[in-house]
């Protein structure tokens, strides 16, 4: 139940703010908004207020703002009248603003959350090699390491700080490693084999030995401007792994099994929700930034696809056939749903079958 609730909150907040960005931008440039939908068709419930119909739709994988005179995710094809409130009556930059505002809102939401959390909780810095959390199913979990344990030796070498621990473990993938740690006043020990995994380090994907632990951070207060800078950096770094992952996918260095879909998001959001409010908000900010990033990909039905359409129209100085746009949107929707199903299948295998 916690997982379902956390997923509904995560996707609901992110989709709402994304579509709110489109809604506000459309209103600012004088485009009539006919529908505001959370979810894709078919329609579940709706209520019309003024000129806009507000809806909940059955497919909970996104949402859309239906702008007058625009072929979009609603897959409706209405005749253009040339009225000034229609999307196609606006200039290129007004269209661009209306389309890209959802993505901008996702980035702004992530930035605000990260900045606010930094102001409220300070900035975490690495201290003694004390464990902050243990990832379930990883080698550290299998030998009983717990949050709060202080690792003091690796293969007999004394560990003074977390950097010492990381440097040793990262270079020992596949090797048997002897660990000693303090739990309260008791000295404990066990052997563990670090698992070789790929991670993003300084903008590059590298292979590291990992046992599935993260550091306990020592937090210090942060002022407003430092929090703003930290919020911007956190938003940027939230997107970096996805950019690198997409790059590796294009180059054939990664597959769809390496990506996480709705099922994976549900699992991670549930874990974050159970861990605590701050962790959950950080997760929400991370997903918001990444959904914004994915939405600017040049794929029909995504915002990036719409940007491609209006850019082509600006170059050729005439509108693309509405029939062509509608077909491309339908193809894009089908491909997107197929992609989500494939990734969801991989998530189910990863989290439930091959545990």
MARMAR-587603 format. One line per 3 residues: number of its first residue (from 1); their letters; for each residue z, x, y of C-alpha. Coordinates in Angstrom, 1 decimal, padded with zeros to 4 digits. Each point is the difference from the previous one (the first is absolute). Example, Ala and Ser with C-alpha at 12.3 -4.5 7.8 and 13.67 -1.06 7.14 Angstrom:
REM MARMAR-587603
1	as	007.8,012.3,-004.5  -000.7,001.4,003.4
***
This chain:
REM MARMAR-587603
1	xxx	000.0,000.0,000.0  000.8,002.9,002.4  -003.4,001.5,-000.7
4	xxx	-001.8,-003.3,000.8  002.1,-000.6,003.2  -000.6,003.6,001.2
7	xxx	-003.8,-000.3,-000.7  -000.2,-003.3,001.9  001.9,001.5,003.0
10	xxx	-002.1,003.2,000.0  -003.4,-001.6,-000.3  000.9,-003.0,002.2
13	xxx	001.3,002.2,002.9  -003.0,002.4,-000.2  -002.7,-002.6,-000.3
16	xxx	001.6,-002.1,002.8  000.1,002.8,002.4  -003.6,001.1,-000.9
19	xxx	-001.4,-003.4,000.6  002.2,-000.4,003.1  -001.8,003.0,001.4
22	xxx	-003.4,-001.6,-000.5  001.3,-003.3,001.5  001.4,001.6,003.2
25	xxx	-003.1,002.2,000.6  -002.3,-003.0,-000.6  001.9,-002.0,002.6
28	xxx	000.0,002.8,002.5  -003.8,000.4,-000.1  -000.6,-003.8,000.0
31	xxx	-001.0,-000.6,-003.6  001.1,-003.4,-001.4  002.1,000.4,-003.2
34	xxx	-000.8,-002.9,-002.4  002.3,001.0,-002.9  003.0,002.3,-000.6
37	xxx	000.5,000.5,-003.7  002.5,001.9,-002.1  -001.8,000.4,-003.3
40	xxx	-003.7,-000.5,-000.9  -001.7,-003.3,-000.8  000.4,-002.6,-001.5
43	xxx	002.4,-001.6,002.5  003.6,-001.0,-001.2  001.5,-001.6,003.1
46	xxx	-000.9,-000.1,003.7  000.9,-001.4,003.4  -002.2,-000.1,003.1
49	xxx	001.6,000.9,003.3  -002.3,-000.1,003.0  -003.4,001.6,-000.9
52	xxx	001.4,002.0,-003.0  000.7,-001.1,-003.6  002.9,002.0,-001.5
55	xxx	-000.2,000.3,-003.7  001.6,001.4,-003.2  -002.7,000.7,-002.6
58	xxx	000.1,000.5,-003.8  -001.1,003.6,-000.4  002.9,002.1,001.3
61	xxx	-001.9,003.3,000.4  -000.6,000.0,003.8  -000.8,-002.5,002.7
64	xxx	-002.4,-000.6,002.8  -000.4,-001.3,003.5  -003.2,-002.2,000.3
67	xxx	-001.7,000.7,003.3  -002.5,-002.5,001.2  -003.6,001.2,-000.7
70	xxx	001.0,002.7,-002.5  -000.8,000.3,-003.8  003.2,001.4,-001.5
73	xxx	002.5,-000.3,-002.9  -000.1,-003.8,000.2  -003.6,000.2,-001.3
76	xxx	-000.9,-003.0,002.3  -003.5,000.0,001.5  -000.1,-002.1,003.2
79	xxx	-002.9,-000.1,002.5  000.3,002.0,003.2  -000.1,-002.0,003.2
82	xxx	000.0,002.9,002.4  003.2,-001.3,001.6  002.0,002.7,002.0
85	xxx	003.0,-000.4,-002.3  -002.0,001.1,-003.1  000.4,003.5,-001.5
88	xxx	-003.7,000.8,000.2  000.0,-000.8,003.7  002.3,002.9,000.8
91	xxx	-001.1,003.6,000.7  000.4,002.8,-002.5  003.4,001.3,001.3
94	xxx	001.5,-003.5,000.1  -001.1,-000.5,-003.6  001.3,003.4,-001.0
97	xxx	003.4,-000.7,001.6  000.3,-003.4,-001.8  -000.9,001.5,-003.4
100	xxx	002.0,003.2,000.2  003.2,-001.6,001.5  001.3,-000.9,-003.5
103	xxx	-000.1,003.6,-001.1  001.6,001.1,003.2  002.8,-002.5,-000.5
106	xxx	000.7,001.4,-003.4  000.3,003.5,001.4  002.1,-001.2,002.9
109	xxx	002.3,-001.9,-002.4  000.5,003.2,-002.1  000.6,002.0,003.1
112	xxx	002.6,-002.4,001.4  001.9,-000.2,-003.3  000.0,003.8,-000.4
115	xxx	001.1,000.6,003.6  002.7,-002.7,-000.2  001.4,001.4,-003.2
118	xxx	000.1,003.5,001.5  001.9,-001.3,003.0  002.4,-001.9,-002.3
121	xxx	000.6,002.5,-002.8  -001.1,003.4,001.5  -002.1,002.7,-001.5
124	xxx	000.6,001.2,-003.5  000.1,003.7,-000.6  000.3,001.9,-003.3
127	xxx	003.6,001.4,-000.7  001.6,001.5,-003.3  -001.9,-000.7,-003.1
130	xxx	001.6,-003.4,-000.5  -002.0,-002.8,-001.6  -000.7,-003.1,002.1
133	xxx	-001.9,-002.1,-002.7  -001.4,000.3,-003.5  -003.3,-001.5,-000.9
136	xxx	000.2,-002.2,-003.1  -002.0,001.2,-003.0  -000.3,003.6,001.3
139	xxx	001.5,003.1,-001.8  003.1,000.0,002.3  000.8,-003.5,-001.0
142	xxx	-000.3,000.8,-003.7  002.8,002.7,000.2  002.3,-002.2,002.0
145	xxx	-000.2,001.5,003.5  001.4,-002.4,002.6  000.0,-000.4,003.8
148	xxx	002.8,002.1,001.4  -000.3,002.8,-002.6  -000.1,003.5,001.5
151	xxx	-002.4,002.4,-001.8  001.5,003.5,000.1  -002.1,002.0,-002.4
154	xxx	-003.6,000.0,-001.4  -000.5,002.3,-003.0  003.1,001.9,001.0
157	xxx	-001.0,000.6,003.6  002.3,-001.4,002.7  -001.4,-002.8,002.2
160	xxx	001.2,000.1,003.6  -002.3,-002.6,001.6  -002.5,-002.7,-001.0
163	xxx	-002.9,002.3,000.9  001.2,002.5,-002.6  000.0,-002.8,-002.6
166	xxx	-003.4,-001.3,000.9  -001.6,003.5,000.0  001.3,000.6,-003.6
169	xxx	-000.7,-003.4,-001.5  -003.5,-000.3,001.5  -001.2,003.2,-001.8
172	xxx	001.4,-000.9,-003.4  -002.2,-002.9,-001.1  000.1,-000.3,-003.8
175	xxx	002.7,002.6,-000.4  003.5,-000.6,-001.3  002.4,000.3,002.9
178	xxx	003.8,000.3,-000.3  001.9,-001.8,002.7  003.6,000.1,001.0
181	xxx	001.5,-002.5,002.4  003.3,-001.2,001.4  001.1,-003.7,-000.3
184	xxx	003.3,-000.4,001.9  002.0,003.0,-001.5  -001.9,000.2,-003.3
187	xxx	-002.6,002.6,-000.8  -002.8,-001.5,-002.1  -003.2,001.5,-001.4
190	xxx	-003.2,-001.0,-001.9  -003.6,001.2,-000.6  -002.9,-001.9,001.5
193	xxx	-003.8,000.5,000.0  -001.6,-000.6,003.5  -003.0,-002.3,-000.2
196	xxx	-003.3,001.3,001.7  -001.0,-002.5,002.6  -002.3,-000.1,003.1
199	xxx	001.6,-000.3,003.4  -001.3,000.2,003.6  001.3,003.2,001.7
202	xxx	-001.1,001.0,003.5  -003.1,-002.2,-000.3  -001.0,001.3,-003.5
205	xxx	000.5,-001.4,-003.5  001.8,002.6,-002.1  001.5,000.0,-003.5
208	xxx	003.7,000.4,-000.1  002.8,000.0,-002.6  002.1,-003.0,000.6
211	xxx	003.1,-001.5,-001.6  000.3,-003.1,002.1  002.8,000.7,002.5
214	xxx	000.1,-000.3,003.8  002.5,001.7,002.3  003.0,-001.5,001.6
217	xxx	-000.7,000.2,003.7  002.5,000.9,002.7  -000.7,-002.3,002.9
220	xxx	000.3,000.9,003.7  -000.4,-002.2,003.0  -003.4,-000.2,001.7
223	xxx	-000.8,-001.0,003.6  -002.7,-002.4,001.1  -002.8,002.4,000.5
226	xxx	000.7,001.9,-003.2  000.1,-003.3,-001.8  -003.4,-001.0,001.4
229	xxx	-001.5,003.3,-001.1  001.6,-000.3,-003.4  -001.4,-003.6,-000.3
232	xxx	-003.5,001.2,000.8  000.2,002.8,-002.4  001.4,-002.2,-002.8
235	xxx	-002.9,-002.5,000.6  -002.5,002.8,-000.2  001.5,001.5,-003.2
238	xxx	000.1,-003.5,-001.6  -003.8,-000.1,000.2  -000.6,003.7,-001.0
241	xxx	000.5,-000.5,-003.8  -002.3,-003.0,000.0  -002.7,001.9,001.9
244	xxx	000.2,002.9,-002.4  000.0,-002.4,-003.0  -003.1,-001.7,001.2
247	xxx	-001.7,003.3,000.6  000.9,001.1,-003.5  -001.4,-003.3,-001.4
250	xxx	-003.3,000.5,001.8  -000.2,003.6,-001.3  000.8,-001.0,-003.5
253	xxx	003.4,001.8,-000.1  002.0,-003.2,-000.4  -000.6,-003.4,-001.6
256	xxx	001.1,-003.6,000.7  002.9,000.5,-002.4  001.5,002.3,002.6
259	xxx	000.3,-002.9,002.5  002.6,-002.7,000.4  -000.8,-003.7,000.5
262	xxx	002.0,-003.2,000.4  001.9,000.4,-003.2  001.0,003.6,000.9
265	xxx	000.9,-001.1,003.6  002.2,-002.7,-001.6  001.8,002.5,-002.1
268	xxx	000.6,002.5,002.8  000.9,-002.7,002.5  002.6,-001.3,-002.5
271	xxx	001.5,003.5,-000.5  000.1,000.5,003.8  001.5,-003.4,000.6
274	xxx	002.8,000.7,-002.6  000.7,003.4,001.5  000.7,-001.2,003.5
277	xxx	-001.3,-001.6,003.2  -001.0,003.4,001.6  -001.9,001.1,-003.1
280	xxx	-001.8,-003.4,-000.2  -001.0,000.2,003.7  -001.3,003.5,-000.5
283	xxx	-002.1,-001.3,-002.9  -001.3,-002.9,002.0  -001.1,002.4,002.8
286	xxx	-001.7,002.2,-002.6  -001.9,-002.9,-001.5  -000.9,-001.4,003.4
289	xxx	-001.5,003.3,001.1  -002.0,000.3,-003.2  -001.3,-003.5,000.0
292	xxx	-001.2,000.6,003.6  -001.8,003.1,-001.2  -001.6,-001.7,-003.0
295	xxx	-001.2,-002.9,002.3  -002.2,002.3,002.1  -002.0,001.1,-003.1
298	xxx	-003.7,-001.0,000.5  000.1,-002.7,-002.7  -001.2,-003.6,000.7
301	xxx	002.9,-002.4,000.2  002.2,002.7,001.4  000.3,000.7,003.8
304	xxx	-002.0,003.3,-000.5  -002.9,-002.1,-001.4  000.0,-002.2,003.1
307	xxx	000.0,003.1,002.2  -003.0,001.3,-001.8  -001.8,-003.4,000.5
310	xxx	000.6,-000.1,003.8  -000.8,003.7,000.4  -003.4,-000.5,-001.7
313	xxx	-000.6,-003.1,002.2  000.8,002.1,003.1  -002.4,002.7,-001.1
316	xxx	-002.9,-002.3,-000.9  000.8,-002.4,002.8  -000.3,-003.2,-002.0
319	xxx	002.3,-001.8,-002.4  -000.2,000.5,-003.8  -001.0,-003.1,-001.9
322	xxx	003.0,-002.3,-000.6  -001.3,-000.5,-003.5  000.1,003.8,-000.6
325	xxx	003.5,000.2,001.4  001.2,-002.9,-002.2  -001.4,001.6,-003.1
328	xxx	001.5,003.4,000.8  003.4,-001.7,000.6  -000.2,-001.8,-003.4
331	xxx	-001.0,003.3,-001.7  002.8,001.8,001.8  002.6,-002.6,-001.0
334	xxx	-001.1,000.2,-003.6  000.1,003.8,000.0  003.4,-000.1,001.6
337	xxx	001.4,-002.4,-002.5  -001.4,002.0,-002.9  001.5,003.2,001.4
340	xxx	003.4,-001.7,000.4  -000.2,-001.3,-003.6  -000.8,003.5,-001.3
343	xxx	002.8,001.7,001.9  002.4,-002.8,-000.9  -000.9,000.5,-003.7
346	xxx	000.8,003.7,000.4  003.3,-000.9,001.7  001.0,-002.3,-002.9
349	xxx	-000.8,002.7,-002.5  001.9,002.6,002.0  003.1,-002.1,000.8
352	xxx	000.4,-002.3,-003.0  -002.1,001.2,-003.0  000.1,003.8,000.0
355	x	003.5,000.4,001.4
***
